[in-house]
């Protein structure tokens, strides 16, 4: 019976350590994600090219759409 109690104790301690480790890893990931979000927001505020980039992408998409449409109409 003593061997069964030791086995159960080792199992509980081991599983507790695993859950604690996973908890720490998840919390560290959340903290890192928070700082990354703050950093990205700071970069987006300081960069006037963000709007220019979206306009540039829209113009490229429009050009591709026109080229595709004219190519398919010629067939």
PyMOL Python script that loads the backbone (N, CA, C, O; Angstrom):
from pymol import cmd

cmd.read_pdbstr("""\
ATOM      1  N   UNK A   1       0.821  -1.192   0.000  1.00  0.00           N
ATOM      2  CA  UNK A   1       0.000   0.000   0.000  1.00  0.00           C
ATOM      3  C   UNK A   1       0.867   1.260   0.000  1.00  0.00           C
ATOM      4  O   UNK A   1       0.503   2.282  -0.581  1.00  0.00           O
ATOM      5  N   UNK A   2       2.025   1.165   0.666  1.00  0.00           N
ATOM      6  CA  UNK A   2       2.922   2.316   0.718  1.00  0.00           C
ATOM      7  C   UNK A   2       3.448   2.658  -0.675  1.00  0.00           C
ATOM      8  O   UNK A   2       3.607   3.830  -1.014  1.00  0.00           O
ATOM      9  N   UNK A   3       3.710   1.649  -1.463  1.00  0.00           N
ATOM     10  CA  UNK A   3       4.192   1.872  -2.822  1.00  0.00           C
ATOM     11  C   UNK A   3       3.139   2.581  -3.669  1.00  0.00           C
ATOM     12  O   UNK A   3       3.481   3.436  -4.486  1.00  0.00           O
ATOM     13  N   UNK A   4       1.880   2.243  -3.488  1.00  0.00           N
ATOM     14  CA  UNK A   4       0.792   2.891  -4.213  1.00  0.00           C
ATOM     15  C   UNK A   4       0.674   4.360  -3.807  1.00  0.00           C
ATOM     16  O   UNK A   4       0.433   5.218  -4.656  1.00  0.00           O
ATOM     17  N   UNK A   5       0.839   4.652  -2.528  1.00  0.00           N
ATOM     18  CA  UNK A   5       0.788   6.040  -2.052  1.00  0.00           C
ATOM     19  C   UNK A   5       1.946   6.865  -2.634  1.00  0.00           C
ATOM     20  O   UNK A   5       1.760   8.016  -3.028  1.00  0.00           O
ATOM     21  N   UNK A   6       3.131   6.268  -2.683  1.00  0.00           N
ATOM     22  CA  UNK A   6       4.270   6.972  -3.265  1.00  0.00           C
ATOM     23  C   UNK A   6       4.053   7.231  -4.752  1.00  0.00           C
ATOM     24  O   UNK A   6       4.394   8.299  -5.261  1.00  0.00           O
ATOM     25  N   UNK A   7       3.494   6.264  -5.433  1.00  0.00           N
ATOM     26  CA  UNK A   7       3.217   6.410  -6.863  1.00  0.00           C
ATOM     27  C   UNK A   7       2.218   7.538  -7.098  1.00  0.00           C
ATOM     28  O   UNK A   7       2.388   8.360  -7.999  1.00  0.00           O
ATOM     29  N   UNK A   8       1.177   7.561  -6.273  1.00  0.00           N
ATOM     30  CA  UNK A   8       0.153   8.605  -6.403  1.00  0.00           C
ATOM     31  C   UNK A   8       0.761   9.982  -6.102  1.00  0.00           C
ATOM     32  O   UNK A   8       0.450  10.956  -6.787  1.00  0.00           O
ATOM     33  N   UNK A   9       1.607  10.066  -5.102  1.00  0.00           N
ATOM     34  CA  UNK A   9       2.244  11.334  -4.739  1.00  0.00           C
ATOM     35  C   UNK A   9       3.147  11.827  -5.863  1.00  0.00           C
ATOM     36  O   UNK A   9       3.122  13.006  -6.216  1.00  0.00           O
ATOM     37  N   UNK A  10       3.932  10.937  -6.415  1.00  0.00           N
ATOM     38  CA  UNK A  10       4.815  11.311  -7.527  1.00  0.00           C
ATOM     39  C   UNK A  10       3.996  11.759  -8.731  1.00  0.00           C
ATOM     40  O   UNK A  10       4.374  12.707  -9.420  1.00  0.00           O
ATOM     41  N   UNK A  11       2.879  11.085  -8.989  1.00  0.00           N
ATOM     42  CA  UNK A  11       2.025  11.455 -10.112  1.00  0.00           C
ATOM     43  C   UNK A  11       1.440  12.854  -9.903  1.00  0.00           C
ATOM     44  O   UNK A  11       1.424  13.667 -10.826  1.00  0.00           O
ATOM     45  N   UNK A  12       0.963  13.128  -8.691  1.00  0.00           N
ATOM     46  CA  UNK A  12       0.357  14.439  -8.412  1.00  0.00           C
ATOM     47  C   UNK A  12       1.412  15.544  -8.514  1.00  0.00           C
ATOM     48  O   UNK A  12       1.148  16.600  -9.090  1.00  0.00           O
ATOM     49  N   UNK A  13       2.587  15.309  -7.967  1.00  0.00           N
ATOM     50  CA  UNK A  13       3.649  16.310  -8.043  1.00  0.00           C
ATOM     51  C   UNK A  13       4.068  16.535  -9.493  1.00  0.00           C
ATOM     52  O   UNK A  13       4.256  17.679  -9.908  1.00  0.00           O
ATOM     53  N   UNK A  14       4.212  15.489 -10.250  1.00  0.00           N
ATOM     54  CA  UNK A  14       4.603  15.613 -11.651  1.00  0.00           C
ATOM     55  C   UNK A  14       3.580  16.369 -12.472  1.00  0.00           C
ATOM     56  O   UNK A  14       3.941  17.255 -13.246  1.00  0.00           O
ATOM     57  N   UNK A  15       2.316  16.038 -12.318  1.00  0.00           N
ATOM     58  CA  UNK A  15       1.268  16.721 -13.075  1.00  0.00           C
ATOM     59  C   UNK A  15       1.148  18.174 -12.641  1.00  0.00           C
ATOM     60  O   UNK A  15       0.871  19.046 -13.465  1.00  0.00           O
ATOM     61  N   UNK A  16       1.352  18.444 -11.360  1.00  0.00           N
ATOM     62  CA  UNK A  16       1.313  19.826 -10.876  1.00  0.00           C
ATOM     63  C   UNK A  16       2.443  20.634 -11.503  1.00  0.00           C
ATOM     64  O   UNK A  16       2.245  21.782 -11.901  1.00  0.00           O
ATOM     65  N   UNK A  17       3.617  20.037 -11.589  1.00  0.00           N
ATOM     66  CA  UNK A  17       4.736  20.737 -12.223  1.00  0.00           C
ATOM     67  C   UNK A  17       4.471  21.001 -13.704  1.00  0.00           C
ATOM     68  O   UNK A  17       4.818  22.065 -14.217  1.00  0.00           O
ATOM     69  N   UNK A  18       3.862  20.043 -14.384  1.00  0.00           N
ATOM     70  CA  UNK A  18       3.538  20.231 -15.806  1.00  0.00           C
ATOM     71  C   UNK A  18       2.536  21.363 -15.977  1.00  0.00           C
ATOM     72  O   UNK A  18       2.725  22.222 -16.839  1.00  0.00           O
ATOM     73  N   UNK A  19       1.481  21.384 -15.182  1.00  0.00           N
ATOM     74  CA  UNK A  19       0.487  22.441 -15.296  1.00  0.00           C
ATOM     75  C   UNK A  19       1.081  23.798 -14.933  1.00  0.00           C
ATOM     76  O   UNK A  19       0.765  24.802 -15.571  1.00  0.00           O
ATOM     77  N   UNK A  20       1.938  23.837 -13.916  1.00  0.00           N
ATOM     78  CA  UNK A  20       2.593  25.087 -13.548  1.00  0.00           C
ATOM     79  C   UNK A  20       3.493  25.576 -14.677  1.00  0.00           C
ATOM     80  O   UNK A  20       3.490  26.764 -14.999  1.00  0.00           O
ATOM     81  N   UNK A  21       4.251  24.686 -15.271  1.00  0.00           N
ATOM     82  CA  UNK A  21       5.124  25.052 -16.388  1.00  0.00           C
ATOM     83  C   UNK A  21       4.304  25.588 -17.561  1.00  0.00           C
ATOM     84  O   UNK A  21       4.669  26.604 -18.154  1.00  0.00           O
ATOM     85  N   UNK A  22       3.216  24.926 -17.897  1.00  0.00           N
ATOM     86  CA  UNK A  22       2.369  25.397 -18.994  1.00  0.00           C
ATOM     87  C   UNK A  22       1.763  26.763 -18.677  1.00  0.00           C
ATOM     88  O   UNK A  22       1.662  27.621 -19.553  1.00  0.00           O
ATOM     89  N   UNK A  23       1.366  26.956 -17.436  1.00  0.00           N
ATOM     90  CA  UNK A  23       0.816  28.248 -17.020  1.00  0.00           C
ATOM     91  C   UNK A  23       1.861  29.350 -17.201  1.00  0.00           C
ATOM     92  O   UNK A  23       1.551  30.424 -17.717  1.00  0.00           O
ATOM     93  N   UNK A  24       3.089  29.087 -16.779  1.00  0.00           N
ATOM     94  CA  UNK A  24       4.162  30.075 -16.911  1.00  0.00           C
ATOM     95  C   UNK A  24       4.445  30.364 -18.387  1.00  0.00           C
ATOM     96  O   UNK A  24       4.618  31.523 -18.763  1.00  0.00           O
ATOM     97  N   UNK A  25       4.494  29.352 -19.205  1.00  0.00           N
ATOM     98  CA  UNK A  25       4.761  29.545 -20.643  1.00  0.00           C
ATOM     99  C   UNK A  25       3.663  30.391 -21.277  1.00  0.00           C
ATOM    100  O   UNK A  25       3.958  31.312 -22.039  1.00  0.00           O
ATOM    101  N   UNK A  26       2.414  30.096 -20.978  1.00  0.00           N
ATOM    102  CA  UNK A  26       1.297  30.842 -21.561  1.00  0.00           C
ATOM    103  C   UNK A  26       1.317  32.294 -21.093  1.00  0.00           C
ATOM    104  O   UNK A  26       1.071  33.202 -21.887  1.00  0.00           O
ATOM    105  N   UNK A  27       1.604  32.520 -19.821  1.00  0.00           N
ATOM    106  CA  UNK A  27       1.666  33.892 -19.322  1.00  0.00           C
ATOM    107  C   UNK A  27       2.825  34.659 -19.958  1.00  0.00           C
ATOM    108  O   UNK A  27       2.683  35.841 -20.272  1.00  0.00           O
ATOM    109  N   UNK A  28       3.942  34.015 -20.145  1.00  0.00           N
ATOM    110  CA  UNK A  28       5.071  34.676 -20.813  1.00  0.00           C
ATOM    111  C   UNK A  28       4.709  35.035 -22.251  1.00  0.00           C
ATOM    112  O   UNK A  28       5.062  36.113 -22.727  1.00  0.00           O
ATOM    113  N   UNK A  29       4.016  34.153 -22.935  1.00  0.00           N
ATOM    114  CA  UNK A  29       3.591  34.450 -24.302  1.00  0.00           C
ATOM    115  C   UNK A  29       2.630  35.633 -24.328  1.00  0.00           C
ATOM    116  O   UNK A  29       2.715  36.476 -25.221  1.00  0.00           O
ATOM    117  N   UNK A  30       1.717  35.708 -23.362  1.00  0.00           N
ATOM    118  CA  UNK A  30       0.783  36.832 -23.294  1.00  0.00           C
ATOM    119  C   UNK A  30       1.507  38.148 -23.031  1.00  0.00           C
ATOM    120  O   UNK A  30       1.162  39.172 -23.620  1.00  0.00           O
ATOM    121  N   UNK A  31       2.504  38.129 -22.155  1.00  0.00           N
ATOM    122  CA  UNK A  31       3.267  39.342 -21.863  1.00  0.00           C
ATOM    123  C   UNK A  31       4.044  39.791 -23.095  1.00  0.00           C
ATOM    124  O   UNK A  31       4.071  40.979 -23.415  1.00  0.00           O
ATOM    125  N   UNK A  32       4.669  38.855 -23.782  1.00  0.00           N
ATOM    126  CA  UNK A  32       5.416  39.188 -24.994  1.00  0.00           C
ATOM    127  C   UNK A  32       4.470  39.734 -26.069  1.00  0.00           C
ATOM    128  O   UNK A  32       4.804  40.697 -26.760  1.00  0.00           O
ATOM    129  N   UNK A  33       3.296  39.123 -26.208  1.00  0.00           N
ATOM    130  CA  UNK A  33       2.323  39.603 -27.195  1.00  0.00           C
ATOM    131  C   UNK A  33       1.856  41.015 -26.854  1.00  0.00           C
ATOM    132  O   UNK A  33       1.645  41.828 -27.754  1.00  0.00           O
ATOM    133  N   UNK A  34       1.694  41.314 -25.579  1.00  0.00           N
ATOM    134  CA  UNK A  34       1.291  42.657 -25.158  1.00  0.00           C
ATOM    135  C   UNK A  34       2.342  43.684 -25.582  1.00  0.00           C
ATOM    136  O   UNK A  34       2.007  44.730 -26.138  1.00  0.00           O
ATOM    137  N   UNK A  35       3.616  43.379 -25.314  1.00  0.00           N
ATOM    138  CA  UNK A  35       4.676  44.317 -25.677  1.00  0.00           C
ATOM    139  C   UNK A  35       4.818  44.446 -27.191  1.00  0.00           C
ATOM    140  O   UNK A  35       5.115  45.531 -27.692  1.00  0.00           O
ATOM    141  N   UNK A  36       4.613  43.370 -27.915  1.00  0.00           N
ATOM    142  CA  UNK A  36       4.686  43.442 -29.373  1.00  0.00           C
ATOM    143  C   UNK A  36       3.555  44.315 -29.909  1.00  0.00           C
ATOM    144  O   UNK A  36       3.767  45.120 -30.815  1.00  0.00           O
ATOM    145  N   UNK A  37       2.350  44.158 -29.352  1.00  0.00           N
ATOM    146  CA  UNK A  37       1.227  44.996 -29.782  1.00  0.00           C
ATOM    147  C   UNK A  37       1.502  46.468 -29.496  1.00  0.00           C
ATOM    148  O   UNK A  37       1.200  47.328 -30.323  1.00  0.00           O
ATOM    149  N   UNK A  38       2.068  46.761 -28.337  1.00  0.00           N
ATOM    150  CA  UNK A  38       2.405  48.145 -28.003  1.00  0.00           C
ATOM    151  C   UNK A  38       3.448  48.695 -28.972  1.00  0.00           C
ATOM    152  O   UNK A  38       3.341  49.835 -29.424  1.00  0.00           O
ATOM    153  N   UNK A  39       4.435  47.900 -29.282  1.00  0.00           N
ATOM    154  CA  UNK A  39       5.498  48.316 -30.198  1.00  0.00           C
ATOM    155  C   UNK A  39       4.938  48.562 -31.594  1.00  0.00           C
ATOM    156  O   UNK A  39       5.287  49.551 -32.239  1.00  0.00           O
ATOM    157  N   UNK A  40       4.075  47.671 -32.060  1.00  0.00           N
ATOM    158  CA  UNK A  40       3.483  47.826 -33.392  1.00  0.00           C
ATOM    159  C   UNK A  40       2.599  49.069 -33.454  1.00  0.00           C
ATOM    160  O   UNK A  40       2.607  49.786 -34.454  1.00  0.00           O
ATOM    161  N   UNK A  41       1.844  49.325 -32.401  1.00  0.00           N
ATOM    162  CA  UNK A  41       0.993  50.516 -32.377  1.00  0.00           C
ATOM    163  C   UNK A  41       1.851  51.775 -32.398  1.00  0.00           C
ATOM    164  O   UNK A  41       1.508  52.749 -33.066  1.00  0.00           O
ATOM    165  N   UNK A  42       2.949  51.760 -31.680  1.00  0.00           N
ATOM    166  CA  UNK A  42       3.849  52.905 -31.662  1.00  0.00           C
ATOM    167  C   UNK A  42       4.459  53.138 -33.043  1.00  0.00           C
ATOM    168  O   UNK A  42       4.583  54.281 -33.484  1.00  0.00           O
ATOM    169  N   UNK A  43       4.838  52.060 -33.723  1.00  0.00           N
ATOM    170  CA  UNK A  43       5.386  52.200 -35.072  1.00  0.00           C
ATOM    171  C   UNK A  43       4.336  52.709 -36.055  1.00  0.00           C
ATOM    172  O   UNK A  43       4.642  53.515 -36.934  1.00  0.00           O
ATOM    173  N   UNK A  44       3.112  52.241 -35.905  1.00  0.00           N
ATOM    174  CA  UNK A  44       2.048  52.649 -36.823  1.00  0.00           C
ATOM    175  C   UNK A  44       1.721  54.129 -36.655  1.00  0.00           C
ATOM    176  O   UNK A  44       1.408  54.806 -37.634  1.00  0.00           O
ATOM    177  N   UNK A  45       1.791  54.636 -35.431  1.00  0.00           N
ATOM    178  CA  UNK A  45       1.510  56.053 -35.208  1.00  0.00           C
ATOM    179  C   UNK A  45       2.604  56.931 -35.784  1.00  0.00           C
ATOM    180  O   UNK A  45       2.323  58.016 -36.293  1.00  0.00           O
ATOM    181  N   UNK A  46       3.837  56.480 -35.711  1.00  0.00           N
ATOM    182  CA  UNK A  46       4.961  57.287 -36.169  1.00  0.00           C
ATOM    183  C   UNK A  46       5.235  57.158 -37.652  1.00  0.00           C
ATOM    184  O   UNK A  46       6.063  57.896 -38.185  1.00  0.00           O
ATOM    185  N   UNK A  47       4.567  56.247 -38.331  1.00  0.00           N
ATOM    186  CA  UNK A  47       4.860  55.994 -39.733  1.00  0.00           C
ATOM    187  C   UNK A  47       3.746  56.550 -40.625  1.00  0.00           C
ATOM    188  O   UNK A  47       2.647  55.996 -40.653  1.00  0.00           O
ATOM    189  N   UNK A  48       4.014  57.629 -41.348  1.00  0.00           N
ATOM    190  CA  UNK A  48       2.992  58.143 -42.269  1.00  0.00           C
ATOM    191  C   UNK A  48       2.862  57.272 -43.511  1.00  0.00           C
ATOM    192  O   UNK A  48       1.920  57.438 -44.286  1.00  0.00           O
ATOM    193  N   UNK A  49       3.789  56.352 -43.708  1.00  0.00           N
ATOM    194  CA  UNK A  49       3.760  55.502 -44.896  1.00  0.00           C
ATOM    195  C   UNK A  49       2.686  54.430 -44.811  1.00  0.00           C
ATOM    196  O   UNK A  49       2.416  53.753 -45.803  1.00  0.00           O
ATOM    197  N   UNK A  50       2.066  54.263 -43.644  1.00  0.00           N
ATOM    198  CA  UNK A  50       1.051  53.218 -43.500  1.00  0.00           C
ATOM    199  C   UNK A  50      -0.137  53.489 -44.416  1.00  0.00           C
ATOM    200  O   UNK A  50      -0.648  52.570 -45.058  1.00  0.00           O
ATOM    201  N   UNK A  51      -0.580  54.743 -44.480  1.00  0.00           N
ATOM    202  CA  UNK A  51      -1.694  55.075 -45.359  1.00  0.00           C
ATOM    203  C   UNK A  51      -1.254  55.018 -46.813  1.00  0.00           C
ATOM    204  O   UNK A  51      -1.995  54.543 -47.673  1.00  0.00           O
ATOM    205  N   UNK A  52      -0.051  55.501 -47.086  1.00  0.00           N
ATOM    206  CA  UNK A  52       0.452  55.468 -48.454  1.00  0.00           C
ATOM    207  C   UNK A  52       0.583  54.029 -48.945  1.00  0.00           C
ATOM    208  O   UNK A  52       0.340  53.738 -50.116  1.00  0.00           O
ATOM    209  N   UNK A  53       0.969  53.135 -48.036  1.00  0.00           N
ATOM    210  CA  UNK A  53       1.126  51.735 -48.413  1.00  0.00           C
ATOM    211  C   UNK A  53      -0.217  51.123 -48.795  1.00  0.00           C
ATOM    212  O   UNK A  53      -0.300  50.372 -49.767  1.00  0.00           O
ATOM    213  N   UNK A  54      -1.271  51.437 -48.039  1.00  0.00           N
ATOM    214  CA  UNK A  54      -2.577  50.872 -48.368  1.00  0.00           C
ATOM    215  C   UNK A  54      -3.085  51.447 -49.694  1.00  0.00           C
ATOM    216  O   UNK A  54      -3.694  50.726 -50.485  1.00  0.00           O
ATOM    217  N   UNK A  55      -2.842  52.717 -49.940  1.00  0.00           N
ATOM    218  CA  UNK A  55      -3.241  53.323 -51.214  1.00  0.00           C
ATOM    219  C   UNK A  55      -2.454  52.685 -52.348  1.00  0.00           C
ATOM    220  O   UNK A  55      -3.002  52.394 -53.411  1.00  0.00           O
ATOM    221  N   UNK A  56      -1.175  52.471 -52.116  1.00  0.00           N
ATOM    222  CA  UNK A  56      -0.325  51.839 -53.132  1.00  0.00           C
ATOM    223  C   UNK A  56      -0.814  50.428 -53.447  1.00  0.00           C
ATOM    224  O   UNK A  56      -0.860  50.030 -54.611  1.00  0.00           O
ATOM    225  N   UNK A  57      -1.174  49.682 -52.427  1.00  0.00           N
ATOM    226  CA  UNK A  57      -1.680  48.324 -52.639  1.00  0.00           C
ATOM    227  C   UNK A  57      -3.000  48.326 -53.406  1.00  0.00           C
ATOM    228  O   UNK A  57      -3.225  47.467 -54.259  1.00  0.00           O
ATOM    229  N   UNK A  58      -3.865  49.281 -53.106  1.00  0.00           N
ATOM    230  CA  UNK A  58      -5.142  49.374 -53.819  1.00  0.00           C
ATOM    231  C   UNK A  58      -4.917  49.696 -55.292  1.00  0.00           C
ATOM    232  O   UNK A  58      -5.593  49.152 -56.165  1.00  0.00           O
ATOM    233  N   UNK A  59      -3.971  50.577 -55.558  1.00  0.00           N
ATOM    234  CA  UNK A  59      -3.687  50.919 -56.952  1.00  0.00           C
ATOM    235  C   UNK A  59      -3.138  49.718 -57.713  1.00  0.00           C
ATOM    236  O   UNK A  59      -3.492  49.494 -58.870  1.00  0.00           O
ATOM    237  N   UNK A  60      -2.280  48.955 -57.067  1.00  0.00           N
ATOM    238  CA  UNK A  60      -1.736  47.748 -57.707  1.00  0.00           C
ATOM    239  C   UNK A  60      -2.852  46.741 -57.966  1.00  0.00           C
ATOM    240  O   UNK A  60      -2.913  46.131 -59.034  1.00  0.00           O
ATOM    241  N   UNK A  61      -3.741  46.572 -56.971  1.00  0.00           N
ATOM    242  CA  UNK A  61      -4.856  45.633 -57.146  1.00  0.00           C
ATOM    243  C   UNK A  61      -5.771  46.069 -58.281  1.00  0.00           C
ATOM    244  O   UNK A  61      -6.247  45.240 -59.056  1.00  0.00           O
ATOM    245  N   UNK A  62      -6.017  47.370 -58.376  1.00  0.00           N
ATOM    246  CA  UNK A  62      -6.860  47.879 -59.464  1.00  0.00           C
ATOM    247  C   UNK A  62      -6.195  47.656 -60.811  1.00  0.00           C
ATOM    248  O   UNK A  62      -6.867  47.291 -61.776  1.00  0.00           O
ATOM    249  N   UNK A  63      -4.894  47.866 -60.894  1.00  0.00           N
ATOM    250  CA  UNK A  63      -4.180  47.656 -62.153  1.00  0.00           C
ATOM    251  C   UNK A  63      -4.220  46.191 -62.563  1.00  0.00           C
ATOM    252  O   UNK A  63      -4.397  45.874 -63.739  1.00  0.00           O
ATOM    253  N   UNK A  64      -4.059  45.312 -61.607  1.00  0.00           N
ATOM    254  CA  UNK A  64      -4.120  43.876 -61.911  1.00  0.00           C
ATOM    255  C   UNK A  64      -5.518  43.492 -62.374  1.00  0.00           C
ATOM    256  O   UNK A  64      -5.675  42.699 -63.302  1.00  0.00           O
ATOM    257  N   UNK A  65      -6.539  44.060 -61.721  1.00  0.00           N
ATOM    258  CA  UNK A  65      -7.912  43.744 -62.111  1.00  0.00           C
ATOM    259  C   UNK A  65      -8.206  44.217 -63.531  1.00  0.00           C
ATOM    260  O   UNK A  65      -8.839  43.503 -64.308  1.00  0.00           O
ATOM    261  N   UNK A  66      -7.747  45.415 -63.867  1.00  0.00           N
ATOM    262  CA  UNK A  66      -7.970  45.941 -65.220  1.00  0.00           C
ATOM    263  C   UNK A  66      -7.227  45.095 -66.248  1.00  0.00           C
ATOM    264  O   UNK A  66      -7.770  44.772 -67.305  1.00  0.00           O
ATOM    265  N   UNK A  67      -5.991  44.741 -65.934  1.00  0.00           N
ATOM    266  CA  UNK A  67      -5.213  43.929 -66.874  1.00  0.00           C
ATOM    267  C   UNK A  67      -5.855  42.558 -67.065  1.00  0.00           C
ATOM    268  O   UNK A  67      -5.919  42.057 -68.187  1.00  0.00           O
ATOM    269  N   UNK A  68      -6.318  41.965 -66.008  1.00  0.00           N
ATOM    270  CA  UNK A  68      -6.970  40.656 -66.106  1.00  0.00           C
ATOM    271  C   UNK A  68      -8.262  40.756 -66.908  1.00  0.00           C
ATOM    272  O   UNK A  68      -8.556  39.890 -67.732  1.00  0.00           O
ATOM    273  N   UNK A  69      -9.028  41.810 -66.664  1.00  0.00           N
ATOM    274  CA  UNK A  69     -10.297  41.981 -67.370  1.00  0.00           C
ATOM    275  C   UNK A  69     -10.065  42.190 -68.863  1.00  0.00           C
ATOM    276  O   UNK A  69     -10.745  41.585 -69.692  1.00  0.00           O
ATOM    277  N   UNK A  70      -9.111  43.041 -69.202  1.00  0.00           N
ATOM    278  CA  UNK A  70      -8.855  43.281 -70.635  1.00  0.00           C
ATOM    279  C   UNK A  70      -8.292  42.034 -71.310  1.00  0.00           C
ATOM    280  O   UNK A  70      -8.587  41.780 -72.478  1.00  0.00           O
ATOM    281  N   UNK A  71      -7.490  41.258 -70.596  1.00  0.00           N
ATOM    282  CA  UNK A  71      -6.945  40.035 -71.181  1.00  0.00           C
ATOM    283  C   UNK A  71      -8.039  39.013 -71.450  1.00  0.00           C
ATOM    284  O   UNK A  71      -8.026  38.343 -72.483  1.00  0.00           O
ATOM    285  N   UNK A  72      -8.994  38.890 -70.518  1.00  0.00           N
ATOM    286  CA  UNK A  72     -10.070  37.898 -70.706  1.00  0.00           C
ATOM    287  C   UNK A  72     -11.085  38.381 -71.738  1.00  0.00           C
ATOM    288  O   UNK A  72     -11.734  37.550 -72.373  1.00  0.00           O
ATOM    289  N   UNK A  73     -11.245  39.672 -71.927  1.00  0.00           N
ATOM    290  CA  UNK A  73     -12.183  40.207 -72.906  1.00  0.00           C
ATOM    291  C   UNK A  73     -11.658  40.004 -74.328  1.00  0.00           C
ATOM    292  O   UNK A  73     -12.451  39.872 -75.260  1.00  0.00           O
ATOM    293  N   UNK A  74     -10.348  39.977 -74.508  1.00  0.00           N
ATOM    294  CA  UNK A  74      -9.772  39.811 -75.842  1.00  0.00           C
ATOM    295  C   UNK A  74      -9.934  38.407 -76.368  1.00  0.00           C
ATOM    296  O   UNK A  74      -9.878  38.203 -77.581  1.00  0.00           O
ATOM    297  N   UNK A  75     -10.130  37.445 -75.515  1.00  0.00           N
ATOM    298  CA  UNK A  75     -10.239  36.038 -75.965  1.00  0.00           C
ATOM    299  C   UNK A  75     -11.526  35.779 -76.634  1.00  0.00           C
ATOM    300  O   UNK A  75     -11.779  34.656 -77.070  1.00  0.00           O
TER     301      UNK A  75
END
""", "prot")
cmd.dss("prot")
cmd.show_as("cartoon", "prot")
cmd.util.cbc("prot")
cmd.orient("prot")
